[in-house]
Amino acid sequence: MKIAILGGTGNEGFGLGYRWAAAGHEIVIGSRKTEKGASAAVDLLERLPAGQISGTNNLEAAQQADVVVLSVPYWAQEGTLDSVKEALNDKLLISVVAPSGEKKSRVHHLESGLSAAEEAQNQLEGITRVVAAFQNIGAHHLLDLDHEMDCDVMICGEKKDDKEVALQLCEDAGLRGVNAGALQNARAVEELTAVLIAINIIHKVKSAGIRITGI
């Protein structure tokens, strides 16, 4: 697939892009500024010279892609989606966004009562479909392809086929994806990120994760 990562200059987007490029996908790193996206692509290519990797601004990245990944801070979500809306027609958007409050180790409830992924779906209603995934993984080991990521990825969305794409991208990144039901369930998944940050702080680790047992 050709995957655009909006906000791909951040740690998680950059790390996922690296793993997907290593698995053979074509990656377009997006940023608010063209030169910043291009610079991140150069950094990725230094790590993976054989990769199909380029970088540009968020709109051009979304225009080029089959699948678009939203990996920006929550405060930038609405503006980013507004800027790329015209390029998202009938494409799958995978939201990695996990809102946080002033204290990142405490659960933050959005005023809307929804998840960030649901807000994105409402903003883009009729344009594209949104799936939530990758909120609970730590970025610390993504750039080490030899490191086994000890974490499952819960995937929330409305359409089975869309979640199958996310499940495949989990596998390609060396992670196990778990179908976690409707997009509404992303509220709980996103909020678990704060719990994991608290566990990291308390136990002095960097990559606490979640495993789903019994399946």
N, C-alpha and C positions, 0 to 999 in steps of 0.2 A: 504494500500500500504506500501511497504518498501521504505522509502525515505532517500537518502543520501544527507546531506547538506555539501557541500564543503565550507570550511570557516565557519563552524557552531559554531566556538568559538566566533565569533563577535556578537554584540548586536542583529542585526536583524535576522541572521541565528539561533542563540540560542533561541530567542523569538518565531520565527515561529516553530522551532522544538518542543518547549514546548507546543504550542497550538495544533500542529498536533498530538503529542503524547497523549495529553489529549483527543483528538477526536478518539483515537484508532489506529492510524497509528504506524508502527514500524519505529523508527528513528535511523539512524547511523550518528553520528557527525564526520565529516572529518576535518582534519587539516594537515598542512605540516608535523607535527611531531606526531607520534602515541600517545605518552604520553599526548600531549596537547589535542588531541581529546578524549582520554579516561578520562582525568580529567574533561573535560566539560560534558561528559556523566554522571559522578558521581554527578556533580553539579545539572544536570537536574533530576536525580533520587532522589536526596534529596528533590526536590520540588514536584516530582510526583513519589512516590515509586512504584505505580502500572504500570508505563509506561514501554513499550518495547523500551529501549534506550541503545545504545552502542556507543562506540567511538573508532576511529582508525585513520590511515592516509587517505589522500584523495583518493588514488588509491584503497585501500582495501574497503573503504566506497562505492565508485562507483561500484566496482565489485559486491557488495552484493545487490545493490538496484534495484528496478523496475523503479523509477524516481529519477533523480539527480538534485539537486538545486545548482546553482552556486551563492554563496554569499560571494564574495571576493572583495577587492578593485580593481579598474580597472587596476592598475599597475601590479597586480598579475594574471590577467585573462589569458593571453597568456601562461604563464609558467604553471599555474595550469591545463589548458586544455591539454597541451602537456603531462603532467605527468599522466593524467588519460585517454588519448585518447583510449587506447586499451580496456578500460572497458566500453566505451560508445556506443558500437555497437548496433544500432537499439533501443536505449533507448531515452526517452524524457529528454531533458535538459531544465530546467526552469532557466532563467537568472534573477537575482535580481540586477545585477550590474548597477550602475548609475555613470558614470565618472564625476569627478570634477576637477577643476583647482586649482590654488594656493589659490584663494578665493572661498570657497565652496558656497557662496551665489550669485555667478555670473555664468551664463550659460557658459559651456565649450564645444566648438565644437571640435570633434576629427579630426585629420589631414586627416583621410580617408574619411571624410564626411559622415560616416555611424554611426549607433548606436553601442554600445558595443555588443548588442545581434546579430546584423548583422555580426559584425567581428567574433564573436564566431561561427556563422553558416558557414561563409566562411572557418574558420579554420577547422571545423569539417565536411565539405561538404562530403556527401556520407556515413557518419558514424552515425549521429543522427539528430534529429530535434530539433530546438531551439524555445522556446516560451519566451517572455519577460513579466514579471509580478512583482508586489510588490515593484516597484521602489519608489513609492510616499507615502509609509506608514512610520510613525515614529515608532521607536522601543521602545519608552519610556513606553508604556502601555501594551506591548505584554505579559509580565509576570504576568499581573493581569487579570485572566480569567473572573472576574466580570466586568471588564471595557468594555463598548461598544465602539468598534473602529469606530470613526466617520470619515470614509474615504472609498472611493471606490477604487478598484484596476483595472486599465486598463490593459488588456491582449492583446498582439500583437503576431501574429504567422500566419503561412501559412495554417495549417490544422485544420479544425473544431474539430476533435476528440482530438487533442492535447490541444487545448484551453479549451475543456470541462473538461479535467483533471485539468487544472489550475483553472477553475471556481469552481470545487468541492473542491479543496484545499483552495480556498478563503473562501468558506462557512464553511469548517471545522475549519478555523482559526477565525471565527466570523466576516468575512468581506464580502462585496458584490463585486463580480467580474463583470466586464463589458467587453464584447468582443469589442476591439477597432481596429479591422481590421488587416491588413498585418503587417509582421515583420518590414517593413520599417517605420511604424508609431511609432516604439519604439524610434526613434530619438527624437521626440517631447516629448514622455512620460519620457524618461530618463532626458532630459534637464529641465523638470518641477521640478525635485527634487531641483535644485538650487533655483528656484523661491520660493518653500516652505520653504527652509532654510532661505532665506531672510525675508519671512513673519514671521517666528518664531522669528528671531532676532529683527525685527522692532516692533513687537507686544508683545515681551517678553512672548512667549508661547513655548511649547515643541513639539506639535503634530498637527500643521496645516495640513489639508488634503484636498482632492478634492472630491466633490460630483458631479455626472453626473445626471442632471435633465431631465425630459421629457420622461423617459423610464420606 
